[in-house]
């Protein structure tokens, strides 16, 4: 009887294991498996029709009126209506919800919320506080939630507009903050302004500050006359939202409605926007709607995708569940909030690729191969695409002259097409190839050696692939300037990577770590096993892979010794060619001998333990090969300048087995 399709090519009886750790499969079974998994290609016209149909369906499901949805910030969260206060929050899977804070001495049962309308608004809880309730500006408040299953917990108000802290538990606290009066309004563009083009001044107010006694937003006011005088037409404000980690530059906020406490007051931001408008400057802001902070004092899990899908594989940010209507409400309302309350004239959407692709933009092919990659319609995040169409529709509905900028580097073809044509509706595509080239040229050699053809090709790449898109070009930005001010040259040693030979969990760890380090400006070389019978190198997504050939052996541990000796020999050859490395980073016991050799040469080596031999053997210490591996692990742990464990449990295990001091 013919084998089932799902079993073809994966029966372990058809597989053999060789001493180098590779798996081999019967080629006929492999071809059959590939045929069985072929997907149906969808034409460009069909995809456009589906995007438009899904967009209209989503729009109807959300109530059909985006402008009305965008004003949800006026009803959700803590609201003052005359002399009374109301509170409203989306809290699914809850049995009971209570509002607690300084106003009721944190008595968990004092102020219960009830489900507003289980049929029309399921899981939306609300309450009207008694007229005698005294909620003072700056007083703390939270939610106390009794879930349908599990223990009660405190939750951070998702719609909070102000935070203070961190407190003694290193957590932020939401505080009562009411925005009084109307916002500053948006800039009315004259015909001359519209024809003059767009020149944007990028500014992070927190980096402007020089005087600790003055808020950064007030100090930014002093820059405005110079910005206008130098011919800029717009001011792009970065890092406005409250965040736990300032190093993220505001890209992982704890709330989409709260101005960072470190920048100043909401009145100072309104004044900054008003002054910029008086000088003819539009004001844009970074809007990180791709993800949020993964923190106890951040947004609740109901806003995000479940499980591993809910975390960005590189940054660790929580990823929104765009298919959930209440998540759409929250995101769209944040757009209305900043446009109506603070007069924002446009937004830059960060990391748009992670909203478009299911792989979060990590393994997207070159632009020349992108059409084939998108043909199956199985590589894109459909809910994310629909949300971006909704967001751009809303922004241009609220302000026809508003500008939306997409930070997107994969050359997605429909980014700047109109929503009515099935596109995402962005006005500008931000091209990052010029800064990468500029840094490479400056660090790579003398200016008389620069290739004019290479410069022209890089500068015209976006227009070559997407000639109809308006491209926002720049030579330097915060991403390239601040995070990579002092770039390192890093060498990684690994038995496996995703782009060469992958055998286990070390491969994605090394590959994604190298890619993330390259993205923030460091130079990364990976030394790994060769996929060919030779030693060679190639560049993949900016990371240089050195595939090193070595002598195999029937003794697996001896084969690893041979591999590491070849790694060290080729490393010294590369070092002699490109100069010394700042850090050498070895991964797992398989590169332990190389770690030992390089440490003995007084190289700066760090060593990551992904597991221990004892743990892999079920906490049993065998003799023979296992004992030899434990000896290699222990020696590498003591040779390296620093040892990294991938978990707290593993740290204790390493310290116990190899007497390594745990810092």
C-alpha positions as CSV (number, residue, x, y, z in Angstrom):
1,X,0.0,0.0,0.0
2,X,1.4,3.4,-1.0
3,X,2.7,5.4,2.0
4,X,0.6,8.4,3.2
5,X,1.8,11.8,2.0
6,X,2.6,13.1,5.5
7,X,4.8,10.0,6.1
8,X,6.8,10.3,2.9
9,X,10.4,11.1,3.5
10,X,10.3,11.2,7.3
11,X,10.3,7.6,8.3
12,X,13.3,7.2,10.6
13,X,13.8,3.7,9.1
14,X,14.7,5.4,5.8
15,X,17.4,7.6,7.6
16,X,20.9,6.8,8.7
17,X,23.2,8.8,11.0
18,X,26.9,9.2,10.1
19,X,29.6,10.0,12.6
20,X,29.7,13.7,11.7
21,X,26.1,14.2,12.9
22,X,24.5,14.6,9.5
23,X,21.2,13.0,8.6
24,X,20.8,11.4,5.1
25,X,17.4,10.6,3.5
26,X,16.4,8.5,0.5
27,X,16.2,11.0,-2.4
28,X,13.1,9.4,-4.0
29,X,11.3,9.8,-0.7
30,X,12.5,13.4,-0.3
31,X,11.3,14.3,-3.8
32,X,7.9,12.8,-3.1
33,X,7.7,14.7,0.2
34,X,8.5,18.0,-1.6
35,X,5.8,17.3,-4.2
36,X,3.3,16.6,-1.5
37,X,4.0,19.9,0.2
38,X,3.8,22.1,-2.9
39,X,1.4,24.9,-2.4
40,X,-1.0,26.6,-4.8
41,X,0.3,29.8,-6.3
42,X,-2.0,32.8,-6.1
43,X,-1.8,35.4,-8.8
44,X,-1.1,39.1,-8.1
45,X,-4.7,40.1,-9.1
46,X,-6.2,37.4,-6.9
47,X,-4.1,38.5,-3.9
48,X,-5.1,42.1,-4.4
49,X,-8.8,41.1,-4.5
50,X,-8.4,39.1,-1.4
51,X,-6.6,41.9,0.5
52,X,-9.4,44.3,-0.5
53,X,-12.1,41.8,0.4
54,X,-10.5,41.1,3.8
55,X,-10.1,44.8,4.4
56,X,-13.8,45.5,3.8
57,X,-14.7,42.6,6.0
58,X,-12.5,43.7,8.8
59,X,-13.8,47.3,8.5
60,X,-17.4,46.1,8.8
61,X,-16.6,43.9,11.7
62,X,-15.1,46.9,13.5
63,X,-18.2,48.9,13.0
64,X,-17.3,50.5,9.7
65,X,-16.4,53.9,11.0
66,X,-12.7,54.1,11.7
67,X,-12.9,57.7,12.9
68,X,-15.4,56.7,15.5
69,X,-13.3,53.8,16.6
70,X,-10.2,56.1,16.8
71,X,-12.0,58.1,19.5
72,X,-12.3,55.1,21.9
73,X,-9.6,56.8,24.0
74,X,-12.4,59.1,25.2
75,X,-14.4,56.2,26.7
76,X,-11.9,53.5,27.6
77,X,-9.5,53.8,30.5
78,X,-10.0,56.3,33.4
79,X,-12.2,59.2,32.3
80,X,-13.5,62.3,34.1
81,X,-17.0,63.3,33.2
82,X,-17.8,66.5,35.1
83,X,-17.8,65.6,38.8
84,X,-17.8,61.8,38.2
85,X,-15.2,59.3,37.1
86,X,-15.7,56.3,34.9
87,X,-13.4,53.4,34.0
88,X,-13.6,50.9,31.1
89,X,-11.2,48.1,30.2
90,X,-11.1,45.0,27.9
91,X,-10.3,42.0,30.1
92,X,-11.1,38.6,28.6
93,X,-11.0,35.4,30.6
94,X,-11.8,37.3,33.8
95,X,-14.4,36.3,36.3
96,X,-14.1,39.4,38.4
97,X,-12.3,42.8,37.9
98,X,-11.7,45.5,40.4
99,X,-10.2,49.0,40.3
100,X,-7.8,49.6,43.1
101,X,-5.5,52.4,44.1
102,X,-4.6,55.2,46.5
103,X,-8.2,56.4,46.3
104,X,-9.6,53.3,48.0
105,X,-6.5,52.3,50.1
106,X,-5.9,49.4,47.7
107,X,-8.8,47.4,49.1
108,X,-9.2,44.8,46.3
109,X,-13.0,44.4,46.7
110,X,-13.9,48.1,47.2
111,X,-14.6,49.1,43.5
112,X,-15.9,46.3,41.4
113,X,-16.3,46.5,37.6
114,X,-19.1,44.8,35.7
115,X,-19.4,43.6,32.1
116,X,-20.8,46.5,30.2
117,X,-22.7,44.5,27.5
118,X,-21.8,40.9,27.2
119,X,-23.5,40.6,23.8
120,X,-22.3,43.8,22.1
121,X,-19.0,44.2,23.9
122,X,-17.9,40.9,25.3
123,X,-15.2,41.0,28.0
124,X,-15.4,44.8,28.3
125,X,-15.6,45.7,32.0
126,X,-16.7,49.2,33.3
127,X,-17.7,51.1,36.4
128,X,-19.0,54.5,37.3
129,X,-17.3,55.6,40.5
130,X,-19.4,57.2,43.3
131,X,-19.4,61.0,43.3
132,X,-17.7,60.9,46.7
133,X,-14.6,59.2,45.1
134,X,-11.5,61.4,45.4
135,X,-9.1,60.7,42.5
136,X,-6.2,63.2,42.7
137,X,-3.8,63.9,39.9
138,X,-0.7,61.8,40.4
139,X,-2.4,59.1,42.6
140,X,-1.6,55.5,41.7
141,X,-4.1,53.0,40.4
142,X,-4.2,49.5,39.0
143,X,-6.6,46.6,38.2
144,X,-7.1,43.6,40.4
145,X,-8.2,40.6,38.2
146,X,-9.7,37.3,39.4
147,X,-9.4,35.0,36.3
148,X,-11.7,32.2,35.3
149,X,-8.8,29.9,36.1
150,X,-5.7,30.5,38.1
151,X,-4.7,32.9,40.9
152,X,-5.8,36.6,41.1
153,X,-3.3,39.2,39.9
154,X,-2.7,42.9,39.5
155,X,-2.8,44.2,35.9
156,X,-1.6,47.5,34.5
157,X,-4.3,49.8,32.9
158,X,-3.8,49.5,29.2
159,X,-5.1,53.0,28.5
160,X,-3.1,54.8,31.1
161,X,-1.7,58.2,30.0
162,X,1.0,58.7,32.6
163,X,3.4,56.4,34.5
164,X,5.9,57.1,37.3
165,X,8.6,54.9,38.8
166,X,10.1,52.4,38.8
167,X,9.1,51.7,42.4
168,X,11.0,49.6,45.0
169,X,9.9,46.5,43.1
170,X,11.4,48.0,39.9
171,X,7.9,48.3,38.4
172,X,6.2,51.3,36.8
173,X,2.9,52.6,38.3
174,X,0.0,54.2,36.4
175,X,-1.1,57.5,37.9
176,X,-4.2,59.6,37.4
177,X,-3.6,62.2,34.6
178,X,-6.3,64.2,32.8
179,X,-5.6,66.0,29.6
180,X,-7.5,69.3,29.8
181,X,-8.5,71.4,26.8
182,X,-8.2,70.7,23.1
183,X,-5.0,69.7,21.3
184,X,-2.9,72.1,19.3
185,X,-4.5,71.1,16.0
186,X,-2.6,70.1,12.8
187,X,-0.6,72.2,10.5
188,X,-2.5,73.5,7.4
189,X,-0.2,73.2,4.4
190,X,-0.1,75.9,1.7
191,X,0.3,75.0,-1.9
192,X,3.9,76.2,-1.7
193,X,4.6,73.8,1.2
194,X,3.0,70.9,-0.7
195,X,5.2,71.5,-3.7
196,X,8.4,72.1,-1.8
197,X,9.1,68.4,-1.0
198,X,9.7,66.7,2.3
199,X,12.9,67.2,4.4
200,X,12.7,65.6,7.8
201,X,14.7,66.4,10.9
202,X,14.9,63.4,13.1
203,X,15.1,64.1,16.9
204,X,15.1,62.2,20.1
205,X,14.3,64.8,22.8
206,X,16.0,62.7,25.5
207,X,19.3,63.0,23.6
208,X,18.9,66.8,23.2
209,X,18.9,67.4,27.0
210,X,22.0,69.1,28.5
211,X,20.6,70.8,31.6
212,X,19.2,68.3,34.1
213,X,17.0,71.1,35.6
214,X,15.0,71.6,32.3
215,X,12.9,69.0,30.6
216,X,14.1,67.6,27.3
217,X,10.9,68.8,25.5
218,X,11.5,72.4,26.7
219,X,15.2,72.2,25.5
220,X,14.0,70.9,22.1
221,X,12.2,74.2,21.6
222,X,15.5,75.9,21.2
223,X,16.2,73.7,18.1
224,X,13.1,74.7,16.2
225,X,14.2,78.0,14.7
226,X,17.5,76.4,13.4
227,X,15.5,73.4,12.0
228,X,13.2,75.7,10.1
229,X,16.0,78.0,9.0
230,X,17.9,75.1,7.5
231,X,15.1,74.2,5.1
232,X,13.5,71.3,6.9
233,X,9.8,70.8,6.4
234,X,9.0,68.4,9.2
235,X,10.2,67.3,12.7
236,X,10.2,63.6,13.5
237,X,10.1,62.9,17.2
238,X,11.5,59.6,18.4
239,X,11.1,57.8,21.7
240,X,8.0,59.7,23.0
241,X,6.3,56.7,24.5
242,X,6.9,55.4,28.0
243,X,9.2,52.4,28.0
244,X,10.9,50.1,30.5
245,X,14.2,50.0,28.6
246,X,15.5,53.4,27.4
247,X,18.0,51.5,25.1
248,X,15.1,50.5,22.9
249,X,14.7,54.2,21.9
250,X,10.9,53.9,22.6
251,X,10.4,51.0,20.2
252,X,9.0,48.7,23.0
253,X,6.5,50.8,24.9
254,X,4.4,49.8,28.0
255,X,1.4,51.8,26.7
256,X,0.6,53.5,23.4
257,X,-1.1,56.4,25.2
258,X,1.6,57.5,27.8
259,X,4.3,60.1,27.2
260,X,7.6,59.1,28.6
261,X,8.0,60.6,32.1
262,X,11.6,61.4,31.4
263,X,10.8,63.8,28.6
264,X,8.5,66.2,30.3
265,X,4.8,66.9,30.7
266,X,2.0,66.6,28.1
267,X,1.5,70.4,28.2
268,X,5.2,70.8,27.2
269,X,4.7,68.4,24.3
270,X,1.6,70.3,23.1
271,X,3.6,73.6,23.3
272,X,6.4,72.0,21.3
273,X,4.0,71.0,18.5
274,X,2.3,74.4,18.6
275,X,5.7,76.2,18.2
276,X,6.8,73.9,15.4
277,X,3.6,74.5,13.5
278,X,4.0,78.3,13.9
279,X,7.4,77.9,12.1
280,X,5.8,75.9,9.2
281,X,7.1,72.6,10.4
282,X,4.9,69.5,10.4
283,X,5.4,67.2,13.4
284,X,5.7,63.4,13.0
285,X,6.3,60.8,15.7
286,X,7.6,57.2,15.8
287,X,4.6,54.8,16.3
288,X,5.8,51.3,17.4
289,X,2.7,49.3,16.6
290,X,4.6,46.2,15.7
291,X,5.1,45.2,19.3
292,X,5.4,46.2,22.9
293,X,7.5,45.7,26.0
294,X,7.6,42.2,27.5
295,X,7.2,43.3,31.1
296,X,5.0,42.6,34.1
297,X,4.1,46.3,34.2
298,X,3.2,46.4,30.5
299,X,0.2,45.4,28.4
300,X,-1.6,42.2,29.3
301,X,-1.2,39.0,27.4
302,X,-4.7,39.4,25.8
303,X,-3.2,41.9,23.4
304,X,-0.7,39.5,21.9
305,X,-0.3,36.3,20.0
306,X,-0.2,33.2,22.0
307,X,3.0,31.2,22.8
308,X,6.2,31.6,20.9
309,X,4.5,33.4,18.1
310,X,3.8,36.3,20.5
311,X,7.5,37.2,20.8
312,X,9.8,38.8,18.2
313,X,12.5,36.2,17.7
314,X,15.3,38.8,17.8
315,X,14.2,41.8,19.9
316,X,11.9,39.9,22.3
317,X,9.1,42.4,21.9
318,X,5.5,41.2,22.4
319,X,3.7,40.9,19.0
320,X,0.1,42.1,18.7
321,X,-2.7,39.8,17.7
322,X,-4.0,42.0,14.8
323,X,-6.9,39.6,14.2
324,X,-8.5,40.5,17.5
325,X,-11.0,43.4,17.1
326,X,-10.3,44.9,20.5
327,X,-6.6,45.0,19.7
328,X,-7.4,46.8,16.5
329,X,-9.5,49.3,18.6
330,X,-6.6,49.9,20.9
331,X,-4.1,50.5,18.1
332,X,-6.4,52.7,16.0
333,X,-7.4,54.7,19.1
334,X,-3.7,55.4,19.8
335,X,-3.5,57.0,16.3
336,X,-6.5,59.2,17.0
337,X,-5.2,60.1,20.4
338,X,-1.9,61.5,19.2
339,X,-3.4,63.2,16.2
340,X,-6.3,64.8,18.1
341,X,-4.7,65.5,21.5
342,X,-1.2,66.5,20.3
343,X,-1.7,67.6,16.7
344,X,0.6,65.0,15.1
345,X,0.8,65.4,11.4
346,X,2.0,61.9,10.6
347,X,3.8,58.8,11.8
348,X,6.7,56.6,11.1
349,X,5.7,52.9,11.6
350,X,8.7,50.9,13.0
351,X,9.7,47.4,11.9
352,X,6.9,47.1,9.4
353,X,8.4,43.8,8.1
354,X,7.5,42.1,11.3
355,X,3.9,43.1,10.7
356,X,3.9,41.9,7.1
357,X,5.7,38.5,7.2
358,X,5.1,35.4,9.3
359,X,8.9,35.0,9.8
360,X,9.0,38.7,11.0
361,X,11.2,39.6,8.0
362,X,14.1,37.5,9.0
363,X,14.3,35.1,6.0
364,X,12.8,37.2,3.2
365,X,14.7,36.7,-0.1
366,X,16.3,39.4,-2.2
367,X,14.0,41.8,-4.0
368,X,14.5,40.1,-7.3
369,X,13.1,36.8,-5.8
370,X,10.4,38.4,-3.7
371,X,7.6,38.0,-6.3
372,X,8.0,34.2,-6.2
373,X,8.2,34.3,-2.3
374,X,4.9,36.1,-2.1
375,X,3.1,34.1,-4.8
376,X,1.7,31.4,-2.4
377,X,0.2,34.0,0.0
378,X,1.4,31.7,2.8
379,X,4.4,33.8,4.0
380,X,2.5,36.9,5.0
381,X,0.7,38.0,8.1
382,X,-2.7,38.6,6.7
383,X,-4.1,40.2,9.8
384,X,-1.1,42.5,10.0
385,X,-1.6,43.6,6.4
386,X,-5.3,44.4,7.0
387,X,-4.4,46.4,10.0
388,X,-1.8,48.5,8.2
389,X,-4.5,49.2,5.5
390,X,-6.9,50.3,8.2
391,X,-4.3,52.5,10.0
392,X,-3.3,54.3,6.8
393,X,-6.9,54.8,5.8
394,X,-7.7,56.3,9.3
395,X,-4.7,58.6,9.3
396,X,-5.6,60.1,5.9
397,X,-9.2,60.3,6.8
398,X,-8.4,62.4,9.9
399,X,-5.9,64.5,8.0
400,X,-5.6,64.3,4.1
401,X,-2.1,66.0,4.3
402,X,-0.7,63.6,6.9
403,X,2.3,61.5,6.0
404,X,3.0,57.9,6.9
405,X,6.5,56.5,6.7
406,X,7.2,52.8,6.6
407,X,10.5,51.5,8.1
408,X,10.7,48.5,5.8
409,X,13.8,47.1,4.1
410,X,12.6,44.0,2.2
411,X,11.1,46.0,-0.7
412,X,7.6,44.7,-0.1
413,X,5.9,45.5,-3.5
414,X,2.5,47.0,-2.3
415,X,3.8,49.2,0.5
416,X,3.1,52.6,-1.1
417,X,0.2,51.6,-3.3
418,X,-3.2,53.2,-2.5
419,X,-5.5,51.2,-0.2
420,X,-8.3,51.4,-2.8
421,X,-5.9,49.5,-5.2
422,X,-5.2,46.8,-2.6
423,X,-2.0,48.4,-1.3
424,X,-1.0,49.3,2.3
425,X,-1.3,53.0,1.7
426,X,2.0,54.4,3.0
427,X,3.2,57.7,1.6
428,X,7.0,57.0,2.0
429,X,9.3,54.1,2.1
430,X,12.3,54.6,4.3
431,X,15.4,53.2,2.5
432,X,18.3,52.2,4.8
433,X,20.8,51.1,2.2
434,X,22.6,54.4,2.0
435,X,23.6,54.5,5.7
436,X,24.9,51.0,5.5
437,X,27.0,51.8,2.4
438,X,28.2,55.0,4.0
439,X,29.5,53.2,7.1
440,X,31.1,50.5,5.0
441,X,32.9,53.0,2.9
442,X,34.1,55.1,5.8
443,X,35.4,52.1,7.7
444,X,36.6,50.1,4.8
445,X,39.3,52.2,3.2
446,X,40.4,55.4,1.6
447,X,38.0,57.5,-0.4
448,X,40.0,57.2,-3.6
449,X,39.3,53.5,-3.5
450,X,35.5,53.9,-3.4
451,X,33.6,52.5,-6.3
452,X,31.3,55.0,-8.0
453,X,29.3,52.1,-9.6
454,X,28.7,50.6,-6.2
455,X,27.6,54.0,-4.7
456,X,25.2,54.6,-7.6
457,X,23.8,51.0,-7.4
458,X,23.2,51.3,-3.7
459,X,21.6,54.8,-3.9
460,X,19.2,53.8,-6.7
461,X,18.3,50.3,-5.4
462,X,14.9,51.2,-3.9
463,X,13.9,53.2,-7.0
464,X,15.1,50.4,-9.3
465,X,12.9,47.8,-7.6
466,X,10.0,50.0,-6.7
467,X,10.0,53.0,-9.2
468,X,6.5,54.2,-8.2
469,X,7.3,54.5,-4.5
470,X,8.3,57.7,-2.8
471,X,11.5,56.9,-1.1
472,X,12.8,58.7,2.1
473,X,16.5,58.7,1.7
474,X,19.0,59.5,4.4
475,X,22.7,59.1,5.2
476,X,22.6,58.8,8.9
477,X,19.9,58.0,11.5
478,X,19.7,57.2,15.2
479,X,19.6,53.5,14.4
480,X,22.9,53.7,12.6
481,X,24.6,56.5,14.6
482,X,23.7,56.0,18.2
483,X,23.5,52.2,18.6
484,X,26.7,51.6,16.5
485,X,28.8,54.6,17.6
486,X,31.6,52.2,18.7
487,X,31.1,49.0,16.5
488,X,32.9,45.8,17.5
489,X,34.4,43.1,15.4
490,X,33.1,39.8,16.6
491,X,34.1,36.3,15.7
492,X,31.6,33.5,16.5
493,X,32.6,29.8,16.6
494,X,29.7,27.3,16.1
495,X,29.3,23.7,15.0
496,X,26.0,24.7,13.3
497,X,24.1,27.6,11.8
498,X,20.8,27.9,9.9
499,X,22.6,28.9,6.7
500,X,25.1,26.1,6.6
501,X,24.5,22.8,8.6
502,X,21.7,22.9,11.2
503,X,21.4,20.0,13.7
504,X,19.8,21.5,16.8
505,X,18.9,24.5,18.9
506,X,22.3,26.2,18.7
507,X,21.8,27.0,15.0
508,X,19.0,29.5,15.3
509,X,20.6,31.0,18.4
510,X,23.9,31.8,16.7
511,X,22.3,32.8,13.4
512,X,19.8,35.2,14.9
513,X,22.3,36.6,17.4
514,X,24.8,37.3,14.6
515,X,22.1,39.0,12.5
516,X,20.9,41.2,15.4
517,X,24.5,42.3,16.2
518,X,25.1,43.1,12.5
519,X,21.8,45.1,12.4
520,X,23.0,47.5,15.2
521,X,26.3,48.1,13.5
522,X,28.8,45.4,14.6
523,X,30.9,43.4,12.2
524,X,30.3,39.6,12.7
525,X,32.2,36.7,11.3
526,X,31.0,33.1,12.0
527,X,33.4,30.1,11.7
528,X,31.5,26.9,11.2
529,X,31.5,23.5,9.4
530,X,31.7,23.7,5.6
531,X,29.0,22.5,3.4
532,X,31.6,21.6,0.7
533,X,34.9,19.8,0.6
534,X,36.8,23.1,0.8
535,X,37.2,26.1,3.1
536,X,35.5,29.2,1.7
537,X,33.5,32.2,2.9
538,X,30.3,34.0,1.8
539,X,28.3,36.9,3.1
540,X,24.6,36.3,4.2
541,X,22.5,39.3,5.3
542,X,25.6,41.2,6.3
543,X,27.2,38.4,8.3
544,X,30.4,36.8,7.0
545,X,30.3,33.0,7.1
546,X,33.6,31.2,7.1
547,X,32.8,27.5,6.2
548,X,35.9,25.6,7.3
549,X,36.8,22.1,5.9
550,X,38.5,19.6,8.3
551,X,39.4,16.0,8.6
552,X,36.7,13.5,9.7
553,X,37.3,10.7,12.0
554,X,35.5,7.6,13.3
555,X,36.1,8.9,16.8
556,X,33.5,11.7,17.1
557,X,35.4,13.6,19.9
558,X,38.6,13.4,17.8
559,X,36.7,14.7,14.8
560,X,35.6,17.7,16.9
561,X,39.3,18.3,17.9
562,X,40.1,18.3,14.2
563,X,37.3,20.7,13.4
564,X,38.4,23.1,16.2
565,X,42.0,23.0,15.1
566,X,40.9,24.0,11.6
567,X,38.7,26.8,13.0
568,X,41.7,28.2,14.9
569,X,44.0,28.0,11.9
570,X,41.5,29.7,9.6
571,X,40.7,32.3,12.3
572,X,44.4,33.3,12.5
573,X,44.5,33.5,8.7
574,X,41.5,35.8,8.6
575,X,42.8,37.9,11.6
576,X,46.0,38.4,9.7
577,X,44.0,39.7,6.7
578,X,41.3,41.9,8.3
579,X,42.9,42.7,11.7
580,X,42.2,41.6,15.2
581,X,38.8,40.8,16.7
582,X,37.4,42.5,19.8
583,X,35.5,39.4,21.0
584,X,35.6,35.7,20.2
585,X,32.3,34.0,21.1
586,X,32.2,30.2,21.3
587,X,29.0,28.2,21.4
588,X,28.7,24.9,23.2
589,X,31.2,22.1,24.0
590,X,31.7,21.4,20.3
591,X,33.9,24.4,19.9
592,X,35.4,24.0,23.4
593,X,38.9,23.0,22.1
594,X,39.0,26.1,19.9
595,X,38.0,28.2,22.9
596,X,40.9,26.7,24.9
597,X,43.5,27.3,22.2
598,X,42.5,30.9,21.5
599,X,42.3,31.7,25.2
600,X,45.9,30.4,25.6
601,X,46.9,32.9,22.9
602,X,45.6,35.7,25.1
603,X,42.5,36.3,22.9
604,X,39.4,37.8,24.5
605,X,37.0,34.8,24.5
606,X,33.5,34.3,25.9
607,X,31.8,30.9,26.0
608,X,28.1,30.2,25.9
609,X,26.9,26.9,27.5
610,X,23.6,25.8,25.9
611,X,23.5,22.6,27.9
612,X,25.8,20.3,29.9
613,X,26.9,16.8,29.0
614,X,25.6,15.6,32.4
615,X,22.2,17.1,31.6
616,X,22.1,15.7,28.1
617,X,22.7,12.2,29.7
618,X,19.8,12.5,32.1
619,X,21.9,13.8,35.0
620,X,24.1,10.7,34.9
621,X,27.9,11.0,34.5
622,X,29.0,8.2,32.2
623,X,32.6,7.3,31.4
624,X,34.2,7.0,27.9
625,X,33.2,9.6,25.3
626,X,30.9,11.3,27.8
627,X,33.7,11.8,30.2
628,X,35.9,13.3,27.5
629,X,33.2,15.8,26.6
630,X,32.7,16.8,30.2
631,X,36.5,17.5,30.4
632,X,36.3,19.7,27.3
633,X,33.3,21.6,28.7
634,X,35.0,22.2,32.0
635,X,38.2,23.3,30.5
636,X,36.4,25.8,28.2
637,X,34.4,27.2,31.1
638,X,37.6,28.0,33.0
639,X,39.6,29.2,29.9
640,X,37.0,31.8,28.8
641,X,37.0,35.3,30.2
642,X,33.2,35.1,30.6
643,X,30.7,32.2,30.6
644,X,27.1,32.7,29.5
645,X,24.4,30.2,30.4
646,X,21.1,30.3,28.4
647,X,18.9,29.9,31.6
648,X,19.1,30.4,35.3
649,X,18.8,26.6,35.9
650,X,21.7,25.9,33.5
651,X,23.7,28.6,35.3
652,X,23.3,26.7,38.6
653,X,24.2,23.4,36.8
654,X,27.4,24.8,35.3
655,X,28.5,26.3,38.6
656,X,27.9,23.0,40.3
657,X,29.5,20.7,37.8
658,X,32.5,22.8,36.9
659,X,33.0,25.0,39.9
660,X,32.5,28.2,37.9
661,X,31.8,31.3,40.0
662,X,28.3,32.6,39.2
663,X,28.2,36.4,39.1
